[in-house]
Amino acid sequence: EPLCRQQLRHLQDSAGIAARLPPRLEGRWVSTGCEVRPGPEFLTRSYLFYTNRLFKALQFYYWDPSCRDPSYSLVIKGKLRLRQASWITRGATEADYHLHKVGIVFHSQRAMREVASRINQTSGQGCGGFLPPGRSWAPGALYEVLSARTERDCTAALGFAMHELSLVRVERHFQPLLQPQQSGSRLVEELYLGDIHTDWGERLHYRPTGYQRPMQSALHHVHPCPACGIIARADEHHPPVLPARAALPMRLSGSWVSTHCEVRPAVLFLTRFFTFHGSNHSWEGHYYHYSDPLCRQPTFTIYASGHYTQGIPSSKVRGGTELAFKVTQARVTPMDQVTVLMLNSSEPGSCGLAGSWSAGLEQDITPTNGCLALGIKLPHTEYELFKTEQDTQERSLLYIGERPTDGSSPDSPDKRPTSYQAPLIQCAAASEEFSNYISLKYVGRKDANGIEALKPLPVAFLLLIALLFLRWD
């Protein structure tokens, strides 16, 4: 239990993270493992940014969730111009990008057949005859799918867009060296790029407001990282094949906590803390919400609990487990005056006891069947996707399905996620489960300061929470 508390406190101190505005992008950035995008798509990425604003991005796609069986690679060349700090996603920088060309290299006849037929079917003029049927696969051949010069663009069929480059954040922190004989720490640089829309049809024109799993600097990454070197050395003709990992059975019991301040599309900053009781399939979760990208300015906290079903292996996302979660009870603690104001002006009977909210005091919202202002409906069932993994230091990680980008809830089986959020780390094993509510103490700042901290946002933030469908992540 102290470990869970410690981790939450560590997150609140935001662990020595520095983020420069504007960020410095020069150099190579790589995925730290196999990434899952909605679809599902399995990929690894290696992006190189030059000092003259040009970039060359490699995306390697795979048939499998371990990134061991490559299907095709994309080579993406273009130019990126950083603009102003984003006024939607605090802490991010907006950017404009221009693609010069995109090439594809197939790694098997099957990949070539599948992609060519997709392009031939769905693309407009100029792409219909992308590859004549029956054309045999030539290893190492590069086919152009986009060229700014000839204005040819056959990428839509691949669900390909580089809008992730329109939102950028770089974080730096120091990793303490683990070996006993070493003292000091190692610089780690992480590159956060815009999130990919969970709805395939929307991803081609979606402008990101959240982030996807961060890439790390090929020079300054967390050690050990077996995948980093393999991905950094790869090219479109020699895609990375990641080391085999033993598949672990899904063990949910115990307590799990965020590893960093998380960002959701529609701009929510939060940390999560869950306990699962395998014995009776009950769960409880704490969601700590903040108004800033380092999770230092609390806005409100939600405690929720309920039951979950026995998991079954996902047919859609290999390696994942499907569960249904029932939320039956919830309590809310407003942590700043903006939220207090909003809850006190909500429709009587729609969110706890009307007019009785005050900062730092928790209220049960079960009797009012949730809280309309925060988009919480009770009771409520969500259809979920989970997976557990071990990281390179043998720590257990829990991945929970990504929330729908449009802010809705996965409340029917067809809305079940096909990709994951940032992982949670296990901080207590099943035997150490505890159910006392960890309260991140309300820091009684003077109102003026509390509101001061939100100066750029109050109206937008009020609207945002009011419109917000709270994500039961």
C-alpha positions as CSV (number, residue, x, y, z in Angstrom):
1,E,0.0,0.0,0.0
2,P,2.7,2.6,0.8
3,L,3.9,1.9,-2.8
4,C,0.6,3.0,-4.3
5,R,0.5,6.1,-2.1
6,Q,4.1,6.8,-3.0
7,Q,3.5,6.5,-6.7
8,L,0.5,8.9,-6.5
9,R,2.5,11.4,-4.5
10,H,5.4,11.1,-7.0
11,L,2.9,11.8,-9.8
12,Q,1.7,14.9,-8.0
13,D,5.2,16.2,-7.6
14,S,5.4,15.5,-11.4
15,A,8.7,13.8,-10.9
16,G,11.1,16.5,-12.2
17,I,9.6,16.7,-15.7
18,A,10.6,19.6,-17.8
19,A,8.9,20.5,-21.1
20,R,10.4,23.2,-23.3
21,L,8.2,25.5,-25.4
22,P,8.8,25.4,-28.3
23,P,10.1,21.8,-28.2
24,R,13.4,20.7,-29.8
25,L,12.8,17.9,-32.3
26,E,16.1,17.4,-34.0
27,G,17.3,13.8,-34.0
28,R,15.8,10.3,-34.1
29,W,12.8,9.3,-32.0
30,V,11.7,5.6,-31.7
31,S,8.8,3.5,-30.4
32,T,9.8,1.7,-27.2
33,G,7.8,-1.4,-28.1
34,C,4.9,-2.7,-30.3
35,E,2.2,-0.1,-30.5
36,V,-1.5,-0.7,-31.0
37,R,-3.7,1.7,-32.9
38,P,-7.5,1.6,-33.3
39,G,-8.5,-1.0,-35.9
40,P,-6.4,-2.7,-34.5
41,E,-3.2,-1.9,-36.3
42,F,0.2,-3.0,-34.9
43,L,3.2,-0.9,-35.6
44,T,6.5,0.6,-34.6
45,R,7.8,4.0,-35.6
46,S,11.2,5.7,-36.2
47,Y,11.0,9.4,-36.9
48,L,14.1,11.5,-37.9
49,F,13.8,15.3,-37.7
50,Y,16.6,17.4,-39.4
51,T,17.7,20.9,-38.3
52,N,16.3,22.4,-41.5
53,R,12.7,21.4,-40.6
54,L,12.7,18.4,-43.0
55,F,11.7,15.0,-41.6
56,K,11.8,11.4,-42.6
57,A,9.4,9.2,-40.8
58,L,9.3,5.4,-40.9
59,Q,6.2,3.4,-39.9
60,F,6.5,-0.4,-39.8
61,Y,3.2,-2.3,-39.8
62,Y,2.8,-5.9,-38.6
63,W,0.3,-8.8,-38.8
64,D,0.7,-9.6,-35.1
65,P,0.5,-7.8,-31.6
66,S,4.2,-8.6,-30.8
67,C,5.5,-6.8,-33.9
68,R,7.4,-9.9,-35.1
69,D,5.8,-10.5,-38.5
70,P,6.1,-7.4,-40.7
71,S,3.5,-6.7,-43.4
72,Y,4.6,-3.4,-45.0
73,S,6.6,-0.3,-44.2
74,L,5.9,3.4,-45.1
75,V,8.6,6.0,-45.7
76,I,7.2,9.5,-45.2
77,K,9.1,12.6,-46.2
78,G,8.1,16.1,-45.6
79,K,8.5,19.4,-43.8
80,L,7.3,20.5,-40.3
81,R,6.9,24.0,-39.0
82,L,6.3,24.6,-35.3
83,R,3.8,27.3,-34.6
84,Q,2.3,28.7,-31.4
85,A,1.6,27.0,-28.1
86,S,-1.8,25.2,-28.3
87,W,-4.6,27.0,-26.5
88,I,-6.7,23.8,-26.5
89,T,-4.2,21.3,-25.2
90,R,-2.1,23.1,-22.5
91,G,1.6,22.3,-22.7
92,A,1.5,21.3,-26.4
93,T,2.8,23.1,-29.4
94,E,0.8,23.3,-32.7
95,A,2.6,22.5,-35.9
96,D,1.9,22.6,-39.7
97,Y,3.3,19.8,-41.8
98,H,3.6,19.3,-45.5
99,L,4.1,15.9,-47.0
100,H,6.5,15.7,-50.0
101,K,6.2,11.9,-50.7
102,V,5.1,8.6,-49.1
103,G,6.5,5.3,-50.3
104,I,5.5,1.8,-49.4
105,V,7.6,-1.4,-49.2
106,F,5.8,-4.7,-49.0
107,H,7.3,-7.5,-46.9
108,S,5.4,-10.4,-48.5
109,Q,3.2,-11.3,-51.5
110,R,0.2,-11.5,-49.1
111,A,0.8,-7.9,-47.9
112,M,1.1,-6.6,-51.4
113,R,-2.1,-8.4,-52.5
114,E,-4.1,-7.1,-49.6
115,V,-2.9,-3.4,-49.8
116,A,-3.1,-3.2,-53.6
117,S,-6.7,-4.5,-53.6
118,R,-7.6,-2.0,-50.9
119,I,-6.1,0.9,-52.9
120,N,-7.6,-0.3,-56.2
121,Q,-11.1,-0.5,-54.6
122,T,-11.3,2.7,-52.6
123,S,-9.2,5.2,-54.3
124,G,-10.2,7.8,-56.8
125,Q,-8.7,8.6,-60.2
126,G,-5.0,8.2,-60.6
127,C,-4.9,5.3,-58.1
128,G,-7.2,2.8,-59.6
129,G,-4.4,0.9,-61.3
130,F,-2.0,1.3,-58.4
131,L,-0.6,-2.2,-58.9
132,P,-1.9,-4.4,-61.7
133,P,-3.5,-7.6,-60.3
134,G,-1.2,-10.6,-60.3
135,R,1.9,-8.4,-60.2
136,S,4.4,-10.5,-58.2
137,W,6.0,-9.2,-55.1
138,A,9.6,-7.9,-55.4
139,P,11.4,-7.6,-52.1
140,G,12.9,-4.2,-51.7
141,A,10.8,-2.5,-54.3
142,L,9.5,0.9,-53.2
143,Y,6.1,2.1,-54.6
144,E,5.0,5.7,-54.4
145,V,1.6,6.2,-52.8
146,L,1.8,9.9,-52.4
147,S,3.7,12.6,-54.3
148,A,3.2,16.3,-53.9
149,R,4.9,16.9,-57.2
150,T,2.5,14.8,-59.3
151,E,-0.4,15.4,-56.9
152,R,-1.0,11.7,-56.6
153,D,-2.3,10.5,-53.3
154,C,-3.4,6.9,-52.8
155,T,-3.0,6.8,-49.0
156,A,-6.6,7.1,-47.9
157,A,-7.2,3.4,-48.4
158,L,-4.5,2.7,-45.8
159,G,-6.2,4.9,-43.3
160,F,-3.0,6.9,-43.4
161,A,-2.7,10.5,-42.2
162,M,0.1,12.4,-40.4
163,H,-2.1,14.6,-38.4
164,E,-0.2,13.4,-35.3
165,L,2.5,15.9,-36.3
166,S,0.1,18.8,-35.8
167,L,0.3,18.5,-31.9
168,V,3.8,18.1,-30.4
169,R,5.2,18.0,-26.8
170,V,8.7,17.0,-25.7
171,E,9.3,16.0,-22.0
172,R,12.6,15.6,-20.3
173,H,13.3,13.9,-17.0
174,F,16.1,12.0,-15.4
175,Q,16.0,8.2,-14.8
176,P,17.9,7.1,-11.7
177,L,20.5,4.5,-12.5
178,L,19.4,1.1,-11.2
179,Q,22.8,-0.7,-10.8
180,P,24.1,-0.4,-7.2
181,Q,27.6,0.5,-8.3
182,Q,26.4,3.5,-10.3
183,S,25.2,6.7,-8.9
184,G,23.6,9.6,-10.7
185,S,20.9,9.5,-13.4
186,R,20.3,9.3,-17.1
187,L,18.5,11.9,-19.3
188,V,15.3,10.6,-20.9
189,E,13.5,12.5,-23.6
190,E,10.0,11.7,-24.7
191,L,8.1,12.9,-27.8
192,Y,4.4,13.1,-27.5
193,L,2.5,13.4,-30.9
194,G,-1.2,13.8,-31.5
195,D,-3.6,11.0,-30.9
196,I,-5.2,8.8,-33.6
197,H,-9.0,8.9,-33.7
198,T,-10.6,5.7,-32.5
199,D,-13.1,5.8,-35.4
200,W,-11.4,4.8,-38.6
201,G,-13.7,6.9,-40.7
202,E,-12.8,10.0,-38.7
203,R,-9.0,9.6,-38.5
204,L,-8.3,11.2,-42.0
205,H,-9.6,14.6,-40.9
206,Y,-9.3,14.5,-37.1
207,R,-7.2,17.2,-35.5
208,P,-5.7,15.8,-32.4
209,T,-6.3,17.2,-28.9
210,G,-4.7,14.4,-27.0
211,Y,-1.5,12.3,-27.4
212,Q,-0.6,8.7,-28.4
213,R,2.0,6.6,-26.6
214,P,5.2,8.6,-26.5
215,M,8.3,7.9,-28.6
216,Q,11.7,8.3,-26.9
217,S,14.9,9.8,-28.2
218,A,17.2,7.1,-29.7
219,L,20.0,8.7,-27.8
220,H,18.3,9.5,-24.5
221,H,15.8,6.7,-23.7
222,V,14.9,4.7,-20.6
223,H,17.2,1.7,-20.1
224,P,16.8,-1.2,-20.6
225,C,14.9,-0.9,-23.8
226,P,15.5,-4.0,-26.0
227,A,13.2,-2.6,-28.7
228,C,14.8,0.9,-29.0
229,G,18.1,-0.1,-30.6
230,I,16.4,-2.6,-33.0
231,I,13.9,0.1,-34.2
232,A,16.6,2.8,-34.4
233,R,18.7,0.6,-36.7
234,A,15.9,-0.5,-38.9
235,D,15.0,0.9,-42.4
236,E,12.1,0.3,-44.8
237,H,13.8,-2.7,-46.3
238,H,14.8,-4.2,-43.0
239,P,11.8,-3.7,-40.6
240,P,12.4,-4.2,-36.9
241,V,11.5,-7.7,-35.6
242,L,11.0,-7.3,-31.8
243,P,12.2,-10.0,-29.3
244,A,9.7,-12.7,-28.5
245,R,7.9,-12.3,-25.2
246,A,6.1,-14.9,-23.2
247,A,2.3,-14.4,-23.3
248,L,1.2,-13.9,-19.7
249,P,-2.2,-15.0,-18.3
250,M,-4.4,-12.1,-17.4
251,R,-4.0,-11.4,-13.6
252,L,-6.1,-8.4,-12.6
253,S,-6.2,-8.8,-8.8
254,G,-4.3,-6.1,-6.9
255,S,-3.8,-2.4,-7.2
256,W,-2.7,-0.5,-10.3
257,V,-1.7,3.2,-10.7
258,S,-0.8,5.6,-13.5
259,T,2.9,6.0,-14.4
260,H,2.5,9.7,-15.4
261,C,0.0,12.5,-15.8
262,E,-2.3,11.3,-18.6
263,V,-4.0,13.4,-21.3
264,R,-7.4,12.6,-22.9
265,P,-8.7,14.0,-26.1
266,A,-11.0,17.0,-25.4
267,V,-8.3,17.9,-22.9
268,L,-8.5,16.3,-19.6
269,F,-5.5,15.7,-17.5
270,L,-5.8,12.9,-15.0
271,T,-4.2,10.1,-13.0
272,R,-5.9,6.8,-12.3
273,F,-5.7,4.3,-9.4
274,F,-7.6,1.0,-9.4
275,T,-8.0,-2.0,-7.2
276,F,-9.5,-5.3,-8.5
277,H,-10.7,-8.0,-6.0
278,G,-10.4,-11.3,-8.0
279,S,-12.2,-13.2,-5.2
280,N,-15.6,-11.5,-5.7
281,H,-15.0,-9.7,-9.1
282,S,-15.5,-6.3,-7.5
283,W,-13.4,-3.2,-8.5
284,E,-12.9,0.3,-7.3
285,G,-11.3,3.2,-9.2
286,H,-10.1,6.7,-8.3
287,Y,-9.8,9.2,-11.0
288,Y,-7.9,12.4,-10.1
289,H,-8.6,15.2,-12.6
290,Y,-6.4,18.3,-13.1
291,S,-6.3,21.4,-15.2
292,D,-2.6,21.3,-16.1
293,P,-0.4,18.9,-18.1
294,L,1.8,18.1,-15.0
295,C,-1.2,17.1,-12.8
296,R,-0.5,19.8,-10.2
297,Q,-3.7,21.7,-10.1
298,P,-6.6,19.4,-9.0
299,T,-10.1,20.1,-10.3
300,F,-12.1,17.1,-9.1
301,T,-11.8,13.5,-8.0
302,I,-14.1,10.6,-8.7
303,Y,-14.3,7.4,-6.8
304,A,-16.3,4.7,-8.5
305,S,-17.0,1.0,-7.8
306,G,-18.8,-2.0,-9.1
307,H,-18.3,-5.5,-10.5
308,Y,-16.7,-7.0,-13.6
309,T,-17.3,-10.2,-15.6
310,Q,-15.0,-13.1,-16.3
311,G,-12.7,-12.1,-19.1
312,I,-12.7,-13.9,-22.5
313,P,-9.9,-13.7,-25.1
314,S,-10.6,-11.0,-27.7
315,S,-11.3,-12.3,-31.2
316,K,-10.6,-8.8,-32.7
317,V,-7.5,-7.7,-30.9
318,R,-5.1,-10.6,-30.5
319,G,-3.5,-10.6,-27.0
320,G,-6.4,-8.7,-25.5
321,T,-9.1,-9.8,-23.1
322,E,-12.7,-8.7,-23.3
323,L,-14.5,-7.8,-20.0
324,A,-17.7,-5.9,-19.1
325,F,-17.6,-3.5,-16.2
326,K,-20.6,-2.4,-14.2
327,V,-20.3,0.9,-12.4
328,T,-22.9,0.9,-9.5
329,Q,-21.6,3.6,-7.1
330,A,-19.7,6.8,-7.4
331,R,-18.6,9.8,-5.2
332,V,-17.2,13.1,-6.3
333,T,-14.9,15.6,-4.6
334,P,-14.6,19.0,-6.2
335,M,-11.1,20.4,-5.7
336,D,-11.3,23.9,-7.0
337,Q,-13.8,26.8,-7.0
338,V,-14.6,26.5,-10.7
339,T,-15.9,22.9,-10.3
340,V,-17.7,23.8,-7.0
341,L,-19.5,26.7,-8.8
342,M,-20.4,24.4,-11.7
343,L,-21.8,21.6,-9.5
344,N,-23.7,24.0,-7.3
345,S,-25.4,25.6,-10.3
346,S,-26.4,22.2,-11.7
347,E,-30.1,21.2,-12.0
348,P,-31.4,20.1,-8.6
349,G,-31.6,16.3,-8.3
350,S,-29.1,15.8,-11.2
351,C,-25.9,15.7,-9.2
352,G,-25.8,15.0,-5.4
353,L,-27.4,17.5,-3.1
354,A,-27.9,20.8,-5.0
355,G,-26.1,23.8,-3.6
356,S,-24.2,21.8,-1.0
357,W,-20.9,21.2,-2.8
358,S,-17.7,22.7,-1.3
359,A,-14.1,22.2,-2.2
360,G,-12.4,19.2,-0.6
361,L,-15.6,17.6,0.6
362,E,-16.7,14.3,-1.0
363,Q,-20.3,13.7,-1.9
364,D,-22.1,10.4,-2.9
365,I,-23.8,10.8,-6.3
366,T,-25.3,7.3,-6.3
367,P,-28.7,8.6,-5.0
368,T,-29.1,10.9,-8.0
369,N,-28.1,8.2,-10.4
370,G,-24.8,9.9,-11.2
371,C,-24.0,13.5,-12.1
372,L,-25.4,15.0,-15.2
373,A,-22.9,17.9,-15.2
374,L,-20.0,15.5,-15.3
375,G,-21.7,13.1,-17.7
376,I,-21.8,10.2,-15.2
377,K,-24.8,7.9,-15.4
378,L,-25.4,5.2,-12.8
379,P,-25.7,2.3,-13.0
380,H,-23.7,2.0,-16.2
381,T,-22.0,-0.9,-18.1
382,E,-18.9,-0.5,-20.2
383,Y,-17.5,-3.1,-22.7
384,E,-13.8,-3.2,-22.2
385,L,-10.5,-4.5,-23.6
386,F,-7.7,-5.3,-21.2
387,K,-4.2,-6.8,-21.4
388,T,-1.4,-7.3,-18.9
389,E,2.3,-7.3,-19.7
390,Q,5.6,-7.2,-18.0
391,D,8.0,-4.4,-18.6
392,T,11.8,-4.8,-19.1
393,Q,12.2,-4.5,-15.3
394,E,9.7,-7.4,-14.7
395,R,7.1,-5.0,-13.3
396,S,3.5,-5.8,-14.2
397,L,1.6,-3.4,-16.5
398,L,-2.1,-3.2,-17.1
399,Y,-3.4,-1.7,-20.4
400,I,-7.1,-0.7,-20.4
401,G,-9.0,0.1,-23.6
402,E,-8.7,3.5,-25.2
403,R,-11.7,5.8,-24.7
404,P,-13.8,6.7,-27.8
405,T,-12.3,10.0,-29.1
406,D,-15.7,11.6,-29.5
407,G,-16.1,11.5,-25.7
408,S,-18.9,8.9,-25.7
409,S,-18.8,5.7,-23.7
410,P,-18.2,2.1,-24.9
411,D,-21.6,1.2,-23.6
412,S,-22.4,-1.4,-26.2
413,P,-20.3,-4.4,-27.4
414,D,-19.8,-2.8,-30.9
415,K,-18.2,0.2,-29.2
416,R,-15.6,-1.9,-27.4
417,P,-12.1,-0.4,-27.9
418,T,-9.5,-1.9,-30.3
419,S,-6.5,-0.1,-28.8
420,Y,-5.2,0.9,-25.4
421,Q,-4.5,3.8,-23.1
422,A,-1.2,4.5,-21.3
423,P,-0.4,1.5,-19.1
424,L,-1.0,1.4,-15.3
425,I,1.7,-0.2,-13.1
426,Q,1.0,-2.7,-10.4
427,C,1.7,-1.1,-7.0
428,A,0.2,-3.8,-4.7
429,A,-0.3,-7.5,-5.3
430,A,-3.6,-9.3,-4.6
431,S,-2.7,-10.1,-1.0
432,E,-2.0,-6.5,-0.2
433,E,-5.3,-5.2,-1.6
434,F,-6.7,-2.4,0.4
435,S,-9.9,-0.5,0.0
436,N,-9.3,2.7,2.0
437,Y,-9.8,5.7,-0.1
438,I,-6.5,7.5,-0.9
439,S,-7.3,11.1,-0.8
440,L,-4.9,13.5,-2.4
441,K,-5.4,16.1,0.2
442,Y,-7.2,19.2,-0.9
443,V,-4.7,22.0,-0.7
444,G,-6.6,24.9,0.7
445,R,-5.2,27.6,-1.6
446,K,-6.7,31.0,-1.5
447,D,-9.5,31.3,-3.9
448,A,-7.8,34.1,-5.8
449,N,-4.8,31.7,-6.4
450,G,-7.0,28.8,-7.3
451,I,-8.8,30.8,-9.9
452,E,-5.6,32.4,-10.9
453,A,-4.2,29.0,-11.8
454,L,-7.0,28.6,-14.3
455,K,-6.9,32.1,-15.7
456,P,-6.6,31.2,-19.4
457,L,-9.3,28.7,-19.2
458,P,-12.2,29.4,-16.8
459,V,-15.0,29.8,-19.4
460,A,-13.7,27.2,-21.8
461,F,-13.1,24.9,-18.9
462,L,-16.6,25.3,-17.5
463,L,-18.1,24.6,-20.8
464,L,-15.8,21.7,-21.3
465,I,-16.7,20.0,-18.1
466,A,-20.3,20.7,-18.7
467,L,-20.2,19.1,-22.2
468,L,-17.9,16.4,-21.0
469,F,-18.9,12.9,-21.0
470,L,-16.8,11.7,-18.2
471,R,-14.6,8.9,-19.3
472,W,-14.8,5.9,-17.1
473,D,-11.4,4.8,-18.1
